[in-house]
Amino acid sequence: MSQSRVTAPQISASQKPKGPASYFPSIEEKYGEPMQHWIDLAVQLLDSGLSHMETVNHLKEKHQLGHGHANAIVAYVKAKLAE
């Protein structure tokens, strides 16, 4: 298994994450996939040359994510890639 370029944060039940990661528990619950799945997909889409909004729109159209959830994933990934 290859190493992910951006790893999902480990969020415990007692933590109150801030920023885009604050959406992650509800994203996992609503869409039934671990955050690493969505993060890896966003990295792949951004690496293919899609812009922020093109990646958000792909997640919305192809995977039925809501706008806020898709945007949070892409914003988190872009911030981590910029570090």
Backbone atoms as SQL, in Angstrom:
CREATE TABLE atoms (id INTEGER PRIMARY KEY, chain TEXT, resi INTEGER, resn TEXT, atom TEXT, x REAL, y REAL, z REAL);
INSERT INTO atoms VALUES
  (1, 'A', 1, 'MET', 'N', 0.851, -1.187, 0.000),
  (2, 'A', 1, 'MET', 'CA', 0.000, 0.000, 0.000),
  (3, 'A', 1, 'MET', 'C', 0.890, 1.242, 0.000),
  (4, 'A', 2, 'SER', 'N', 0.586, 2.175, -0.872),
  (5, 'A', 2, 'SER', 'CA', 1.405, 3.374, -0.966),
  (6, 'A', 2, 'SER', 'C', 1.069, 4.357, 0.159),
  (7, 'A', 3, 'GLN', 'N', 2.041, 5.171, 0.469),
  (8, 'A', 3, 'GLN', 'CA', 1.873, 6.182, 1.506),
  (9, 'A', 3, 'GLN', 'C', 1.066, 7.352, 0.948),
  (10, 'A', 4, 'SER', 'N', 0.105, 7.819, 1.706),
  (11, 'A', 4, 'SER', 'CA', -0.696, 8.969, 1.289),
  (12, 'A', 4, 'SER', 'C', 0.117, 10.244, 1.420),
  (13, 'A', 5, 'ARG', 'N', -0.023, 11.133, 0.449),
  (14, 'A', 5, 'ARG', 'CA', 0.699, 12.417, 0.504),
  (15, 'A', 5, 'ARG', 'C', 0.152, 13.321, 1.583),
  (16, 'A', 6, 'VAL', 'N', -1.148, 13.217, 1.833),
  (17, 'A', 6, 'VAL', 'CA', -1.805, 13.980, 2.891),
  (18, 'A', 6, 'VAL', 'C', -2.564, 12.974, 3.742),
  (19, 'A', 7, 'THR', 'N', -2.311, 12.973, 5.033),
  (20, 'A', 7, 'THR', 'CA', -2.993, 12.017, 5.896),
  (21, 'A', 7, 'THR', 'C', -4.138, 12.693, 6.647),
  (22, 'A', 8, 'ALA', 'N', -5.169, 11.907, 6.862),
  (23, 'A', 8, 'ALA', 'CA', -6.330, 12.400, 7.599),
  (24, 'A', 8, 'ALA', 'C', -5.945, 12.599, 9.064),
  (25, 'A', 9, 'PRO', 'N', -6.447, 13.638, 9.689),
  (26, 'A', 9, 'PRO', 'CA', -6.150, 13.840, 11.106),
  (27, 'A', 9, 'PRO', 'C', -6.884, 12.797, 11.950),
  (28, 'A', 10, 'GLN', 'N', -6.276, 12.408, 13.046),
  (29, 'A', 10, 'GLN', 'CA', -6.923, 11.517, 14.004),
  (30, 'A', 10, 'GLN', 'C', -7.693, 12.400, 14.976),
  (31, 'A', 11, 'ILE', 'N', -9.004, 12.295, 14.928),
  (32, 'A', 11, 'ILE', 'CA', -9.860, 13.143, 15.766),
  (33, 'A', 11, 'ILE', 'C', -10.569, 12.249, 16.776),
  (34, 'A', 12, 'SER', 'N', -10.293, 12.472, 18.056),
  (35, 'A', 12, 'SER', 'CA', -10.956, 11.689, 19.092),
  (36, 'A', 12, 'SER', 'C', -12.316, 12.302, 19.413),
  (37, 'A', 13, 'ALA', 'N', -13.154, 11.529, 20.080),
  (38, 'A', 13, 'ALA', 'CA', -14.507, 11.992, 20.413),
  (39, 'A', 13, 'ALA', 'C', -14.479, 13.216, 21.325),
  (40, 'A', 14, 'SER', 'N', -13.400, 13.377, 22.098),
  (41, 'A', 14, 'SER', 'CA', -13.317, 14.505, 23.027),
  (42, 'A', 14, 'SER', 'C', -12.757, 15.770, 22.381),
  (43, 'A', 15, 'GLN', 'N', -12.262, 15.667, 21.146),
  (44, 'A', 15, 'GLN', 'CA', -11.674, 16.823, 20.471),
  (45, 'A', 15, 'GLN', 'C', -12.733, 17.627, 19.732),
  (46, 'A', 16, 'LYS', 'N', -12.497, 18.907, 19.645),
  (47, 'A', 16, 'LYS', 'CA', -13.319, 19.802, 18.836),
  (48, 'A', 16, 'LYS', 'C', -12.393, 20.399, 17.785),
  (49, 'A', 17, 'PRO', 'N', -12.299, 19.741, 16.603),
  (50, 'A', 17, 'PRO', 'CA', -11.385, 20.251, 15.580),
  (51, 'A', 17, 'PRO', 'C', -11.829, 21.612, 15.068),
  (52, 'A', 18, 'LYS', 'N', -10.875, 22.344, 14.524),
  (53, 'A', 18, 'LYS', 'CA', -11.149, 23.673, 13.983),
  (54, 'A', 18, 'LYS', 'C', -10.919, 23.672, 12.479),
  (55, 'A', 19, 'GLY', 'N', -11.460, 24.670, 11.808),
  (56, 'A', 19, 'GLY', 'CA', -11.254, 24.825, 10.375),
  (57, 'A', 19, 'GLY', 'C', -11.939, 23.715, 9.590),
  (58, 'A', 20, 'PRO', 'N', -11.408, 23.408, 8.408),
  (59, 'A', 20, 'PRO', 'CA', -12.024, 22.394, 7.553),
  (60, 'A', 20, 'PRO', 'C', -12.187, 21.040, 8.236),
  (61, 'A', 21, 'ALA', 'N', -11.258, 20.682, 9.118),
  (62, 'A', 21, 'ALA', 'CA', -11.334, 19.384, 9.791),
  (63, 'A', 21, 'ALA', 'C', -12.557, 19.262, 10.692),
  (64, 'A', 22, 'SER', 'N', -13.176, 20.383, 11.040),
  (65, 'A', 22, 'SER', 'CA', -14.375, 20.320, 11.879),
  (66, 'A', 22, 'SER', 'C', -15.523, 19.614, 11.158),
  (67, 'A', 23, 'TYR', 'N', -15.462, 19.547, 9.841),
  (68, 'A', 23, 'TYR', 'CA', -16.487, 18.859, 9.057),
  (69, 'A', 23, 'TYR', 'C', -16.240, 17.349, 8.966),
  (70, 'A', 24, 'PHE', 'N', -15.038, 16.888, 9.265),
  (71, 'A', 24, 'PHE', 'CA', -14.656, 15.512, 8.960),
  (72, 'A', 24, 'PHE', 'C', -15.497, 14.451, 9.656),
  (73, 'A', 25, 'PRO', 'N', -15.818, 14.582, 10.954),
  (74, 'A', 25, 'PRO', 'CA', -16.665, 13.549, 11.566),
  (75, 'A', 25, 'PRO', 'C', -18.031, 13.406, 10.877),
  (76, 'A', 26, 'SER', 'N', -18.640, 14.518, 10.501),
  (77, 'A', 26, 'SER', 'CA', -19.949, 14.428, 9.837),
  (78, 'A', 26, 'SER', 'C', -19.819, 13.914, 8.408),
  (79, 'A', 27, 'ILE', 'N', -18.701, 14.187, 7.748),
  (80, 'A', 27, 'ILE', 'CA', -18.482, 13.663, 6.395),
  (81, 'A', 27, 'ILE', 'C', -18.389, 12.140, 6.448),
  (82, 'A', 28, 'GLU', 'N', -17.617, 11.627, 7.394),
  (83, 'A', 28, 'GLU', 'CA', -17.498, 10.171, 7.528),
  (84, 'A', 28, 'GLU', 'C', -18.844, 9.535, 7.835),
  (85, 'A', 29, 'GLU', 'N', -19.591, 10.153, 8.721),
  (86, 'A', 29, 'GLU', 'CA', -20.897, 9.611, 9.110),
  (87, 'A', 29, 'GLU', 'C', -21.882, 9.639, 7.948),
  (88, 'A', 30, 'LYS', 'N', -21.933, 10.751, 7.230),
  (89, 'A', 30, 'LYS', 'CA', -22.933, 10.915, 6.176),
  (90, 'A', 30, 'LYS', 'C', -22.639, 10.080, 4.935),
  (91, 'A', 31, 'TYR', 'N', -21.362, 9.985, 4.543),
  (92, 'A', 31, 'TYR', 'CA', -21.030, 9.355, 3.268),
  (93, 'A', 31, 'TYR', 'C', -20.443, 7.953, 3.410),
  (94, 'A', 32, 'GLY', 'N', -20.192, 7.502, 4.648),
  (95, 'A', 32, 'GLY', 'CA', -19.800, 6.132, 4.897),
  (96, 'A', 32, 'GLY', 'C', -18.406, 5.724, 4.464),
  (97, 'A', 33, 'GLU', 'N', -17.555, 6.683, 4.212),
  (98, 'A', 33, 'GLU', 'CA', -16.156, 6.404, 3.839),
  (99, 'A', 33, 'GLU', 'C', -15.252, 7.114, 4.840),
  (100, 'A', 34, 'PRO', 'N', -14.083, 6.520, 5.123),
  (101, 'A', 34, 'PRO', 'CA', -13.138, 7.209, 6.011),
  (102, 'A', 34, 'PRO', 'C', -12.594, 8.465, 5.340),
  (103, 'A', 35, 'MET', 'N', -12.158, 9.402, 6.125),
  (104, 'A', 35, 'MET', 'CA', -11.637, 10.653, 5.570),
  (105, 'A', 35, 'MET', 'C', -10.456, 10.418, 4.652),
  (106, 'A', 36, 'GLN', 'N', -9.656, 9.408, 4.927),
  (107, 'A', 36, 'GLN', 'CA', -8.497, 9.168, 4.069),
  (108, 'A', 36, 'GLN', 'C', -8.938, 8.902, 2.628),
  (109, 'A', 37, 'HIS', 'N', -10.072, 8.265, 2.442),
  (110, 'A', 37, 'HIS', 'CA', -10.609, 8.024, 1.094),
  (111, 'A', 37, 'HIS', 'C', -10.831, 9.346, 0.366),
  (112, 'A', 38, 'TRP', 'N', -11.506, 10.277, 1.030),
  (113, 'A', 38, 'TRP', 'CA', -11.839, 11.565, 0.401),
  (114, 'A', 38, 'TRP', 'C', -10.584, 12.413, 0.207),
  (115, 'A', 39, 'ILE', 'N', -9.675, 12.370, 1.155),
  (116, 'A', 39, 'ILE', 'CA', -8.434, 13.140, 1.052),
  (117, 'A', 39, 'ILE', 'C', -7.590, 12.621, -0.107),
  (118, 'A', 40, 'ASP', 'N', -7.444, 11.309, -0.205),
  (119, 'A', 40, 'ASP', 'CA', -6.667, 10.733, -1.309),
  (120, 'A', 40, 'ASP', 'C', -7.290, 11.080, -2.659),
  (121, 'A', 41, 'LEU', 'N', -8.616, 11.055, -2.729),
  (122, 'A', 41, 'LEU', 'CA', -9.300, 11.402, -3.971),
  (123, 'A', 41, 'LEU', 'C', -9.046, 12.867, -4.332),
  (124, 'A', 42, 'ALA', 'N', -9.129, 13.760, -3.355),
  (125, 'A', 42, 'ALA', 'CA', -8.880, 15.180, -3.613),
  (126, 'A', 42, 'ALA', 'C', -7.446, 15.411, -4.059),
  (127, 'A', 43, 'VAL', 'N', -6.483, 14.731, -3.443),
  (128, 'A', 43, 'VAL', 'CA', -5.085, 14.857, -3.858),
  (129, 'A', 43, 'VAL', 'C', -4.946, 14.424, -5.314),
  (130, 'A', 44, 'GLN', 'N', -5.532, 13.302, -5.653),
  (131, 'A', 44, 'GLN', 'CA', -5.461, 12.781, -7.022),
  (132, 'A', 44, 'GLN', 'C', -6.054, 13.778, -8.019),
  (133, 'A', 45, 'LEU', 'N', -7.198, 14.350, -7.689),
  (134, 'A', 45, 'LEU', 'CA', -7.851, 15.302, -8.588),
  (135, 'A', 45, 'LEU', 'C', -7.023, 16.578, -8.744),
  (136, 'A', 46, 'LEU', 'N', -6.499, 17.090, -7.637),
  (137, 'A', 46, 'LEU', 'CA', -5.672, 18.294, -7.704),
  (138, 'A', 46, 'LEU', 'C', -4.387, 18.019, -8.476),
  (139, 'A', 47, 'ASP', 'N', -3.787, 16.851, -8.251),
  (140, 'A', 47, 'ASP', 'CA', -2.571, 16.480, -8.977),
  (141, 'A', 47, 'ASP', 'C', -2.818, 16.350, -10.476),
  (142, 'A', 48, 'SER', 'N', -4.059, 16.026, -10.860),
  (143, 'A', 48, 'SER', 'CA', -4.381, 15.876, -12.285),
  (144, 'A', 48, 'SER', 'C', -4.537, 17.232, -12.975),
  (145, 'A', 49, 'GLY', 'N', -4.483, 18.311, -12.178),
  (146, 'A', 49, 'GLY', 'CA', -4.552, 19.647, -12.760),
  (147, 'A', 49, 'GLY', 'C', -5.857, 20.381, -12.519),
  (148, 'A', 50, 'LEU', 'N', -6.806, 19.731, -11.823),
  (149, 'A', 50, 'LEU', 'CA', -8.056, 20.431, -11.537),
  (150, 'A', 50, 'LEU', 'C', -7.811, 21.561, -10.534),
  (151, 'A', 51, 'SER', 'N', -8.555, 22.635, -10.682),
  (152, 'A', 51, 'SER', 'CA', -8.487, 23.747, -9.734),
  (153, 'A', 51, 'SER', 'C', -9.268, 23.383, -8.464),
  (154, 'A', 52, 'HIS', 'N', -9.204, 24.253, -7.484),
  (155, 'A', 52, 'HIS', 'CA', -9.945, 24.066, -6.240),
  (156, 'A', 52, 'HIS', 'C', -11.427, 23.837, -6.549),
  (157, 'A', 53, 'MET', 'N', -12.030, 24.765, -7.283),
  (158, 'A', 53, 'MET', 'CA', -13.475, 24.656, -7.527),
  (159, 'A', 53, 'MET', 'C', -13.821, 23.502, -8.462),
  (160, 'A', 54, 'GLU', 'N', -12.950, 23.179, -9.398),
  (161, 'A', 54, 'GLU', 'CA', -13.202, 22.007, -10.254),
  (162, 'A', 54, 'GLU', 'C', -13.187, 20.732, -9.420),
  (163, 'A', 55, 'THR', 'N', -12.299, 20.666, -8.435),
  (164, 'A', 55, 'THR', 'CA', -12.238, 19.505, -7.549),
  (165, 'A', 55, 'THR', 'C', -13.487, 19.448, -6.672),
  (166, 'A', 56, 'VAL', 'N', -13.896, 20.591, -6.125),
  (167, 'A', 56, 'VAL', 'CA', -15.131, 20.651, -5.336),
  (168, 'A', 56, 'VAL', 'C', -16.308, 20.172, -6.187),
  (169, 'A', 57, 'ASN', 'N', -16.411, 20.681, -7.397),
  (170, 'A', 57, 'ASN', 'CA', -17.525, 20.303, -8.269),
  (171, 'A', 57, 'ASN', 'C', -17.496, 18.824, -8.624),
  (172, 'A', 58, 'HIS', 'N', -16.320, 18.255, -8.825),
  (173, 'A', 58, 'HIS', 'CA', -16.210, 16.819, -9.097),
  (174, 'A', 58, 'HIS', 'C', -16.749, 16.015, -7.911),
  (175, 'A', 59, 'LEU', 'N', -16.342, 16.389, -6.704),
  (176, 'A', 59, 'LEU', 'CA', -16.811, 15.680, -5.512),
  (177, 'A', 59, 'LEU', 'C', -18.320, 15.799, -5.367),
  (178, 'A', 60, 'LYS', 'N', -18.861, 16.938, -5.709),
  (179, 'A', 60, 'LYS', 'CA', -20.314, 17.141, -5.626),
  (180, 'A', 60, 'LYS', 'C', -21.044, 16.323, -6.688),
  (181, 'A', 61, 'GLU', 'N', -20.583, 16.406, -7.922),
  (182, 'A', 61, 'GLU', 'CA', -21.297, 15.783, -9.041),
  (183, 'A', 61, 'GLU', 'C', -21.108, 14.272, -9.091),
  (184, 'A', 62, 'LYS', 'N', -19.900, 13.793, -8.880),
  (185, 'A', 62, 'LYS', 'CA', -19.608, 12.364, -9.031),
  (186, 'A', 62, 'LYS', 'C', -19.808, 11.562, -7.750),
  (187, 'A', 63, 'HIS', 'N', -19.771, 12.234, -6.599),
  (188, 'A', 63, 'HIS', 'CA', -19.847, 11.511, -5.323),
  (189, 'A', 63, 'HIS', 'C', -20.956, 12.030, -4.414),
  (190, 'A', 64, 'GLN', 'N', -21.740, 12.985, -4.894),
  (191, 'A', 64, 'GLN', 'CA', -22.904, 13.524, -4.196),
  (192, 'A', 64, 'GLN', 'C', -22.584, 14.147, -2.832),
  (193, 'A', 65, 'LEU', 'N', -21.376, 14.689, -2.688),
  (194, 'A', 65, 'LEU', 'CA', -21.066, 15.418, -1.464),
  (195, 'A', 65, 'LEU', 'C', -21.716, 16.792, -1.527),
  (196, 'A', 66, 'GLY', 'N', -22.093, 17.319, -0.374),
  (197, 'A', 66, 'GLY', 'CA', -22.593, 18.680, -0.303),
  (198, 'A', 66, 'GLY', 'C', -21.461, 19.664, -0.546),
  (199, 'A', 67, 'HIS', 'N', -21.813, 20.895, -0.913),
  (200, 'A', 67, 'HIS', 'CA', -20.798, 21.895, -1.234),
  (201, 'A', 67, 'HIS', 'C', -19.858, 22.149, -0.057),
  (202, 'A', 68, 'GLY', 'N', -20.404, 22.350, 1.131),
  (203, 'A', 68, 'GLY', 'CA', -19.567, 22.636, 2.297),
  (204, 'A', 68, 'GLY', 'C', -18.617, 21.500, 2.623),
  (205, 'A', 69, 'HIS', 'N', -19.103, 20.272, 2.512),
  (206, 'A', 69, 'HIS', 'CA', -18.254, 19.113, 2.786),
  (207, 'A', 69, 'HIS', 'C', -17.148, 18.996, 1.737),
  (208, 'A', 70, 'ALA', 'N', -17.498, 19.123, 0.474),
  (209, 'A', 70, 'ALA', 'CA', -16.500, 19.026, -0.598),
  (210, 'A', 70, 'ALA', 'C', -15.462, 20.141, -0.457),
  (211, 'A', 71, 'ASN', 'N', -15.913, 21.334, -0.193),
  (212, 'A', 71, 'ASN', 'CA', -14.999, 22.468, -0.051),
  (213, 'A', 71, 'ASN', 'C', -14.063, 22.286, 1.140),
  (214, 'A', 72, 'ALA', 'N', -14.569, 21.747, 2.247),
  (215, 'A', 72, 'ALA', 'CA', -13.731, 21.515, 3.424),
  (216, 'A', 72, 'ALA', 'C', -12.620, 20.518, 3.110),
  (217, 'A', 73, 'ILE', 'N', -12.948, 19.461, 2.383),
  (218, 'A', 73, 'ILE', 'CA', -11.939, 18.456, 2.023),
  (219, 'A', 73, 'ILE', 'C', -10.850, 19.089, 1.162),
  (220, 'A', 74, 'VAL', 'N', -11.260, 19.818, 0.136),
  (221, 'A', 74, 'VAL', 'CA', -10.288, 20.414, -0.788),
  (222, 'A', 74, 'VAL', 'C', -9.449, 21.474, -0.075),
  (223, 'A', 75, 'ALA', 'N', -10.068, 22.291, 0.749),
  (224, 'A', 75, 'ALA', 'CA', -9.324, 23.323, 1.488),
  (225, 'A', 75, 'ALA', 'C', -8.293, 22.683, 2.412),
  (226, 'A', 76, 'TYR', 'N', -8.675, 21.618, 3.111),
  (227, 'A', 76, 'TYR', 'CA', -7.746, 20.916, 4.006),
  (228, 'A', 76, 'TYR', 'C', -6.568, 20.367, 3.207),
  (229, 'A', 77, 'VAL', 'N', -6.867, 19.689, 2.100),
  (230, 'A', 77, 'VAL', 'CA', -5.807, 19.078, 1.283),
  (231, 'A', 77, 'VAL', 'C', -4.871, 20.150, 0.742),
  (232, 'A', 78, 'LYS', 'N', -5.414, 21.229, 0.201),
  (233, 'A', 78, 'LYS', 'CA', -4.556, 22.276, -0.350),
  (234, 'A', 78, 'LYS', 'C', -3.661, 22.897, 0.709),
  (235, 'A', 79, 'ALA', 'N', -4.189, 23.104, 1.898),
  (236, 'A', 79, 'ALA', 'CA', -3.388, 23.670, 2.989),
  (237, 'A', 79, 'ALA', 'C', -2.250, 22.725, 3.368),
  (238, 'A', 80, 'LYS', 'N', -2.541, 21.434, 3.436),
  (239, 'A', 80, 'LYS', 'CA', -1.511, 20.452, 3.792),
  (240, 'A', 80, 'LYS', 'C', -0.461, 20.325, 2.707),
  (241, 'A', 81, 'LEU', 'N', -0.871, 20.373, 1.450),
  (242, 'A', 81, 'LEU', 'CA', 0.081, 20.283, 0.345),
  (243, 'A', 81, 'LEU', 'C', 1.000, 21.514, 0.302),
  (244, 'A', 82, 'ALA', 'N', 0.514, 22.646, 0.802),
  (245, 'A', 82, 'ALA', 'CA', 1.292, 23.882, 0.787),
  (246, 'A', 82, 'ALA', 'C', 2.299, 23.963, 1.928),
  (247, 'A', 83, 'GLU', 'N', 2.156, 23.080, 2.912),
  (248, 'A', 83, 'GLU', 'CA', 3.070, 23.120, 4.077),
  (249, 'A', 83, 'GLU', 'C', 4.485, 22.749, 3.686);
